[in-house]
């Protein structure tokens, strides 16, 4: 390793220990001495030194600005007549500053606003960074997120797909608009969860979901047997059109909330307790028996709640056709609720996205990270029982035959 002899004058030392913010000047002085030592080493001669080993001659200095975490530095880069002088100092600096750039991007992914990132960067570097500069740095995420979000899905089947949407605010044409971030997750044939993709649409209408499902299928999504979601007319119709032969499982948590909204206050605690045994029944026959009992008990006391439950019963109990080990995690969209909470937590910090691309950048980076955790972690399901169940003889009822097919909203 090359060693350099560095010197500091007393004034520099006094300023340094006097605490008046002269650390940047100290670093500047040290790096300029390093540059001079490097050119001396390359030329095999000090300034004005007569030497038979001399490999060239100096030709002045060229100033170069360098923004670092201790402030903006002006370095005097030595020049030689034949232009052959080179230094690794700036390359090393750029490599070390990658950590700062990555930190900035991580801050954005974790929901720190651009304004805060700019302020923190100024504190770290001793100089101001425009918000646009920080945004440009963060756009380095775009090719990574886009590549992941557009990846090929044809290498695996996805029997179980769960879909949900998050409403966020975006500034477009000088106005703030509410748009929907559509998120699809799934369980592949090996039993691992994956985040299948993210799209931004104008709303949760049928056309938006149609486009989302067409996009997913265009990337190779196939083998879908069960789609789990909340009850939204446009979404249900899109599933019916795009995944013919699959079964729709209505989220039991959302249905329970709908029933609660239609229940008189005096029965708010009693009715939910009667719903649980129906949703967790061991088979469809038992569930229907319990439903009949529920209807008989509350037809008069809570007619609206009974009507809501009867309309949603078939779709909310579709999962009972599956083998028992898969029912608990597929009867609701609760499996993605934690994911939604993380996205919402970051979205609240941003409040209003500057454009739709920034929605994909922020939420996509988060989803990409979660997808890696899921696909490299513990398996969500042991799929052995499912595939054995799927291979039963044709004369025995199978999933799509023993549960109601999708019903238009």
C-alpha positions in Angstrom: 0.0 0.0 0.0 1.3 3.4 -1.0 2.0 5.7 2.0 1.9 9.5 1.8 3.5 12.1 4.0 0.8 14.6 4.9 1.2 18.0 6.7 -1.2 20.4 8.2 -0.5 24.0 9.2 -1.3 25.2 12.8 -4.2 27.5 11.5 -6.0 24.5 10.0 -5.6 22.5 13.2 -6.8 25.4 15.3 -9.9 25.8 13.2 -10.6 22.1 13.3 -10.4 21.8 17.1 -12.1 25.2 17.5 -15.3 23.5 16.2 -16.1 26.2 13.6 -17.1 23.7 10.9 -13.7 23.5 9.2 -13.7 19.7 8.8 -14.4 20.2 5.1 -11.3 22.4 4.7 -9.2 19.8 6.4 -10.5 17.0 4.1 -9.8 19.3 1.1 -6.2 20.0 2.2 -5.6 16.3 2.8 -7.0 15.2 -0.6 -5.0 17.9 -2.4 -1.9 16.6 -0.8 -2.8 13.1 -1.8 -3.3 14.2 -5.4 0.1 16.0 -5.4 1.8 12.9 -3.9 0.2 10.7 -6.6 1.4 12.8 -9.5 4.9 12.9 -7.9 4.9 9.1 -7.7 3.8 8.8 -11.3 6.3 11.3 -12.7 9.1 9.9 -10.4 10.1 13.5 -9.5 8.9 16.3 -7.2 8.2 19.8 -8.5 11.4 21.4 -9.9 13.4 18.3 -9.0 16.2 17.2 -11.4 16.1 13.5 -11.8 17.2 10.9 -14.4 14.0 8.9 -13.6 11.6 11.7 -14.4 8.7 10.4 -16.5 7.2 13.8 -17.5 6.5 17.4 -16.5 3.7 19.1 -14.6 1.4 21.5 -16.4 -0.5 23.3 -13.6 -3.8 22.4 -11.9 -7.4 22.0 -12.9 -10.0 22.7 -10.2 -12.7 20.1 -9.7 -15.7 20.4 -7.4 -16.7 17.5 -5.2 -19.7 17.4 -3.0 -19.2 15.2 0.0 -20.8 14.5 3.4 -18.4 17.1 5.0 -19.3 19.8 2.5 -18.4 21.0 -1.0 -14.7 20.6 -1.7 -12.5 22.3 -4.4 -9.7 19.9 -5.4 -6.8 21.0 -7.5 -6.1 18.1 -9.8 -2.5 18.1 -11.1 -2.1 18.2 -14.9 0.9 16.8 -16.9 2.0 17.9 -20.3 1.2 14.6 -22.0 -2.2 14.3 -20.2 -1.3 10.9 -18.8 -2.0 11.6 -15.1 -4.9 9.5 -13.7 -6.1 8.9 -10.1 -8.4 6.4 -8.5 -9.4 8.9 -5.9 -12.6 10.0 -7.6 -13.5 6.4 -8.5 -13.1 5.4 -4.9 -15.1 8.4 -3.8 -17.9 7.5 -6.2 -18.0 3.9 -4.9 -18.1 5.1 -1.3 -20.9 7.6 -2.2 -23.0 4.8 -3.6 -23.9 4.1 0.1 -25.3 7.7 0.3 -27.4 7.3 -2.9 -28.7 3.9 -1.8 -29.6 5.4 1.6 -31.5 8.1 -0.2 -33.5 5.6 -2.2 -34.1 3.5 0.9 -35.5 6.6 2.7 -37.9 7.2 -0.2 -39.0 3.5 -0.2 -39.6 3.7 3.5 -41.9 6.7 3.1 -39.7 9.6 3.9 -40.9 12.6 1.9 -38.7 14.2 -0.8 -38.6 17.4 1.2 -37.3 15.6 4.2 -34.8 13.7 2.1 -33.4 16.9 0.7 -33.1 18.4 4.2 -31.3 15.3 5.6 -29.0 15.2 2.6 -28.1 18.9 3.2 -27.2 18.0 6.8 -25.1 15.1 5.7 -23.3 16.8 2.9 -23.1 20.4 4.0 -24.7 21.7 0.9 -28.2 22.0 -0.5 -29.7 19.4 -2.8 -32.8 20.4 -4.8 -35.8 18.2 -4.5 -35.5 17.5 -8.2 -32.0 16.2 -7.7 -33.2 13.8 -4.9 -36.0 12.7 -7.2 -33.6 12.0 -10.0 -31.5 9.8 -7.7 -34.5 7.9 -6.6 -35.5 7.3 -10.2 -32.6 4.8 -10.3 -35.2 2.5 -8.7 -37.4 2.6 -11.8 -35.6 0.0 -14.0 -35.4 -2.4 -11.0 -39.0 -2.0 -10.1 -40.2 -2.2 -13.7 -38.2 -5.3 -14.4 -39.7 -7.0 -11.4 -43.2 -5.8 -12.0 -43.1 -7.0 -15.6 -41.4 -10.4 -15.0 -42.5 -13.5 -16.7 -45.0 -15.6 -14.6 -45.4 -18.5 -17.0 -42.8 -20.7 -15.2 -45.3 -21.6 -12.5 -49.0 -22.2 -11.9 -50.9 -20.0 -9.4 -53.9 -21.9 -8.0 -54.8 -19.2 -5.4 -54.9 -15.5 -6.3 -55.8 -12.7 -3.9 -56.5 -9.2 -5.2 -57.1 -5.9 -3.5 -56.8 -2.2 -4.2 -55.5 0.9 -2.3 -56.8 4.4 -3.1 -54.1 7.0 -3.3 -53.9 10.6 -4.3 -52.0 11.8 -7.4 -51.5 15.3 -8.7 -52.4 15.4 -12.4 -53.0 18.4 -14.7 -52.8 20.7 -11.7 -55.5 18.8 -9.8 -55.4 16.2 -7.1 -57.1 13.0 -8.1 -57.9 9.7 -6.3 -56.6 6.7 -8.2 -56.5 3.0 -7.3 -53.3 1.0 -6.9 -54.3 -2.6 -7.8 -52.3 -5.3 -6.1 -52.4 -9.0 -7.0 -50.7 -11.7 -4.8 -50.8 -15.4 -5.2 -49.7 -18.8 -4.0 -47.7 -20.7 -6.6 -47.7 -24.5 -7.2 -44.9 -25.1 -4.7 -46.9 -23.3 -1.9 -44.9 -20.0 -1.8 -46.6 -16.6 -1.8 -45.7 -14.1 -4.4 -46.6 -10.5 -5.2 -47.8 -10.9 -8.8 -47.9 -7.3 -9.7 -49.0 -3.7 -9.2 -51.0 -1.5 -11.6 -52.5 2.0 -11.2 -56.0 2.7 -12.6 -58.5 5.4 -12.5 -60.9 3.5 -10.2 -61.9 0.0 -9.2 -64.3 -0.3 -12.1 -64.7 -3.4 -14.2 -62.7 -2.0 -17.0 -59.7 -1.2 -14.7 -59.7 -4.7 -13.3 -60.2 -6.2 -16.8 -57.0 -4.4 -17.9 -55.1 -5.6 -14.8 -56.1 -9.2 -15.2 -55.3 -9.1 -19.0 -51.9 -7.7 -18.1 -51.2 -10.4 -15.6 -52.3 -13.1 -18.0 -50.2 -11.6 -20.7 -47.2 -12.1 -18.4 -48.0 -15.7 -18.0 -50.4 -16.0 -15.0 -52.2 -19.3 -15.3 -53.6 -22.3 -13.4 -55.9 -20.1 -11.3 -58.4 -22.1 -9.3 -59.6 -19.6 -6.7 -59.7 -15.8 -6.6 -60.2 -14.1 -3.2 -61.3 -10.5 -2.9 -63.8 -8.2 -1.3 -67.2 -7.7 -2.9 -67.0 -5.2 -5.6 -69.3 -5.5 -8.6 -66.7 -4.5 -11.2 -64.1 -6.7 -9.7 -66.3 -9.8 -9.6 -67.4 -9.3 -13.2 -63.8 -8.9 -14.3 -62.9 -12.2 -12.5 -65.8 -13.9 -14.1 -64.7 -12.8 -17.6 -60.9 -13.4 -17.2 -60.8 -16.6 -15.1 -63.6 -18.7 -16.4 -63.9 -22.0 -14.5 -62.3 -20.5 -11.4 -64.2 -19.9 -8.2 -64.6 -16.6 -6.5 -64.2 -16.5 -2.7 -65.8 -13.5 -1.1 -63.8 -12.2 1.8 -65.6 -13.3 5.0 -64.2 -10.4 7.0 -65.7 -7.8 4.6 -69.0 -9.7 4.5 -69.1 -9.7 8.3 -68.6 -6.0 8.2 -71.5 -5.6 5.7 -73.8 -7.7 8.0 -72.7 -5.7 11.0 -73.7 -2.5 9.2 -77.2 -3.9 8.7 -77.5 -5.2 12.2 -79.4 -3.2 15.0 -77.1 -1.9 17.7 -78.7 -4.1 20.3 -77.5 -7.2 18.4 -74.0 -5.9 17.4 -72.2 -8.4 19.7 -74.6 -11.3 19.4 -74.8 -11.6 15.6 -71.0 -11.8 14.9 -70.7 -14.6 17.4 -73.3 -16.6 15.4 -71.5 -16.0 12.1 -68.2 -17.6 13.2 -69.4 -21.2 13.4 -71.0 -20.9 10.0 -67.8 -19.6 8.3 -65.6 -22.2 10.0 -68.0 -25.1 9.5 -66.3 -28.4 8.5 -68.4 -28.8 5.3 -71.1 -27.1 3.3 -74.0 -29.2 4.7 -73.2 -28.1 8.3 -72.8 -24.5 7.1 -76.2 -24.5 5.5 -77.8 -26.0 8.6 -76.3 -23.3 10.8 -77.4 -20.7 8.2 -81.0 -21.9 8.5 -80.9 -21.6 12.2 -79.4 -18.1 11.9 -82.2 -17.1 9.5 -84.9 -18.5 11.8 -83.5 -16.6 14.9 -83.0 -13.2 13.2 -85.5 -13.0 10.4 -87.7 -10.8 12.5 -85.1 -9.0 14.7 -82.6 -8.2 12.0 -84.1 -8.7 8.6 -81.6 -6.5 6.7 -78.7 -8.4 8.2 -80.3 -11.8 7.3 -80.9 -10.6 3.7 -77.2 -9.5 3.4 -76.0 -12.8 4.7 -78.2 -14.9 2.5 -77.1 -13.0 -0.6 -73.4 -13.5 0.3 -73.5 -16.9 1.8 -72.6 -19.0 -1.3 -69.7 -16.9 -2.3 -68.4 -16.5 1.2 -68.4 -20.3 1.9 -66.9 -21.3 -1.5 -63.7 -22.2 0.2 -65.4 -25.1 2.1 -64.8 -27.1 -1.1 -61.1 -27.0 -0.6 -59.2 -29.5 1.7 -59.3 -28.2 5.3 -55.6 -27.1 5.5 -56.2 -24.4 3.0 -59.5 -22.8 4.2 -58.4 -20.6 7.1 -55.9 -18.6 5.0 -58.0 -18.4 1.9 -61.4 -17.5 3.4 -60.5 -13.8 3.7 -58.1 -11.3 2.3 -56.5 -10.9 5.8 -53.3 -12.5 4.4 -52.6 -9.3 2.5 -53.8 -6.9 5.2 -50.4 -6.5 6.7 -49.1 -5.7 3.2 -51.8 -3.1 2.8 -50.9 -1.5 6.2 -47.3 -1.1 5.1 -48.3 0.5 1.8 -50.7 2.8 3.6 -48.1 3.8 6.2 -45.7 4.9 3.5 -48.5 6.5 1.4 -49.6 8.6 4.4 -46.1 10.2 4.6 -46.2 11.1 0.9 -49.9 12.2 1.0 -50.0 13.3 -2.6 -47.9 11.6 -5.3 -46.5 13.9 -8.0 -47.5 11.4 -10.7 -48.5 7.8 -11.3 -44.9 6.8 -12.0 -44.0 7.7 -8.4 -46.8 5.5 -7.1 -45.3 2.5 -9.0 -41.8 3.5 -7.8 -42.7 3.7 -4.1 -45.3 0.9 -3.7 -43.5 -1.2 -6.2 -40.2 -1.1 -4.4 -42.0 -2.1 -1.2 -43.8 -5.0 -2.9 -40.6 -6.1 -4.5 -39.0 -6.3 -1.2 -41.9 -8.2 0.3 -42.0 -10.6 -2.6 -38.4 -11.5 -2.0 -39.2 -12.2 1.7 -42.1 -14.4 0.7 -40.3 -16.4 -2.0 -37.1 -17.0 0.0 -38.8 -17.6 3.4 -41.0 -20.3 4.8 -43.6 -22.0 2.5 -47.1 -20.6 3.0 -48.8 -24.0 2.1 -47.8 -27.6 1.8 -49.5 -28.1 -1.6 -49.4 -32.0 -1.5 -53.0 -32.3 -0.2 -54.2 -29.8 -2.8 -52.7 -31.6 -5.8 -53.9 -35.0 -4.6 -57.4 -33.5 -4.2 -57.2 -32.1 -7.8 -56.3 -35.5 -9.2 -59.3 -37.3 -7.8 -61.4 -39.3 -10.3 -63.6 -37.3 -12.6 -66.8 -38.7 -11.2 -66.1 -37.2 -7.8 -67.0 -33.5 -7.4 -64.2 -31.1 -7.7 -63.7 -27.5 -6.6 -65.4 -25.7 -9.5 -68.3 -28.2 -9.5 -69.3 -28.4 -5.8 -69.3 -24.7 -5.2 -71.4 -22.0 -7.0 -69.7 -20.4 -10.0 -69.2 -16.7 -10.0 -72.4 -14.7 -9.7 -72.6 -11.3 -11.4 -73.0 -8.5 -8.9 
